[in-house]
Amino acid sequence: MSSAAEIIEQMNAKFNPAAAAGLDLIFQFNIEDADTYHLIVKDGTCVVAQGESDDANVTLIMNSETLKGIASGETDGMMAFMSGQLRVEGDMMLATKLSELFPA
């Protein structure tokens, strides 16, 4: 199984800069059984950073298995949210942009 760090890096490799044009957002991933990461999406770029951000627009809380499923496209993010596998804090609507920014 891939580590949370590897999954986050794989997501970053799939980043769609066109979908991020004009955006200035921070997506934080609190992985319950691993580390915390945040993705800084700004004007068509994405930077991965380890640790928490004080300025996260949305925080997604899940375990590494759920992260792996969502990142690979095997797990639907909305279904994970509805089933309690994924919790969202902050601007919930931004979580729906993840599939545009990081297509599976």
C-alpha positions as CSV (number, residue, x, y, z in Angstrom):
1,M,0.0,0.0,0.0
2,S,1.2,3.5,-0.8
3,S,2.0,5.8,2.1
4,A,0.0,9.0,2.5
5,A,3.0,11.0,1.3
6,E,3.2,9.0,-1.9
7,I,-0.6,9.4,-2.5
8,I,-0.4,13.1,-2.0
9,E,2.6,13.3,-4.4
10,Q,0.6,11.2,-7.0
11,M,-2.3,13.6,-6.7
12,N,0.1,16.5,-7.3
13,A,1.4,14.8,-10.4
14,K,-2.1,14.7,-11.8
15,F,-2.7,18.4,-11.0
16,N,-4.7,20.2,-13.7
17,P,-3.3,23.8,-13.9
18,A,-6.1,25.0,-16.2
19,A,-8.7,24.2,-13.5
20,A,-6.7,26.2,-11.0
21,A,-6.4,29.4,-13.1
22,G,-7.2,32.4,-10.8
23,L,-7.5,30.3,-7.6
24,D,-5.8,31.0,-4.4
25,L,-6.7,28.1,-2.0
26,I,-5.3,25.8,0.6
27,F,-6.6,22.2,0.8
28,Q,-5.5,20.5,4.0
29,F,-5.5,16.7,4.4
30,N,-5.5,15.4,8.0
31,I,-4.7,11.7,7.6
32,E,-5.7,10.1,10.8
33,D,-3.2,7.2,10.6
34,A,-0.4,9.2,9.0
35,D,0.8,12.8,8.6
36,T,-1.0,16.0,7.8
37,Y,-0.4,17.7,4.4
38,H,-1.7,20.8,2.7
39,L,-1.8,21.7,-1.0
40,I,-1.4,25.3,-1.9
41,V,-3.2,26.0,-5.2
42,K,-2.5,29.4,-6.5
43,D,-2.8,30.8,-10.1
44,G,-2.4,27.5,-11.9
45,T,0.3,26.1,-9.6
46,C,0.2,23.5,-6.8
47,V,2.8,23.1,-4.0
48,V,2.7,20.2,-1.5
49,A,3.7,21.0,2.1
50,Q,3.8,18.7,5.1
51,G,2.1,19.7,8.3
52,E,-0.9,22.0,9.1
53,S,-1.7,25.3,7.6
54,D,-3.2,28.1,9.6
55,D,-4.9,29.4,6.5
56,A,-6.6,26.2,5.1
57,N,-9.8,27.0,3.2
58,V,-11.0,23.4,3.6
59,T,-9.7,20.5,5.7
60,L,-10.4,16.9,4.7
61,I,-10.1,14.4,7.5
62,M,-9.8,10.7,6.7
63,N,-7.6,7.6,7.0
64,S,-5.0,6.7,4.5
65,E,-7.1,3.9,3.0
66,T,-9.9,6.4,2.2
67,L,-7.3,8.8,0.8
68,K,-5.9,6.1,-1.5
69,G,-9.4,5.2,-2.7
70,I,-10.4,8.8,-3.5
71,A,-7.1,9.6,-5.2
72,S,-7.3,6.5,-7.4
73,G,-10.9,7.1,-8.3
74,E,-12.0,3.8,-6.7
75,T,-13.9,5.6,-4.0
76,D,-16.3,8.4,-4.7
77,G,-15.6,11.4,-2.4
78,M,-19.2,12.2,-1.9
79,M,-20.0,8.6,-1.0
80,A,-17.0,8.6,1.5
81,F,-18.4,11.7,3.0
82,M,-22.0,10.4,3.3
83,S,-20.7,7.1,4.8
84,G,-18.6,9.0,7.4
85,Q,-15.2,7.9,6.0
86,L,-14.5,11.5,5.1
87,R,-15.1,14.6,7.3
88,V,-14.9,18.1,5.9
89,E,-14.2,21.3,7.9
90,G,-14.3,24.8,6.3
91,D,-15.7,25.6,2.9
92,M,-17.3,22.3,2.0
93,M,-18.0,23.4,-1.7
94,L,-14.2,23.6,-2.3
95,A,-13.9,19.9,-1.6
96,T,-16.0,19.3,-4.7
97,K,-13.3,21.1,-6.8
98,L,-10.7,18.5,-6.0
99,S,-11.9,16.2,-8.7
100,E,-11.4,19.0,-11.3
101,L,-8.0,20.0,-9.9
102,F,-6.7,16.5,-9.4
103,P,-8.5,14.2,-11.9
104,A,-8.2,10.4,-11.0
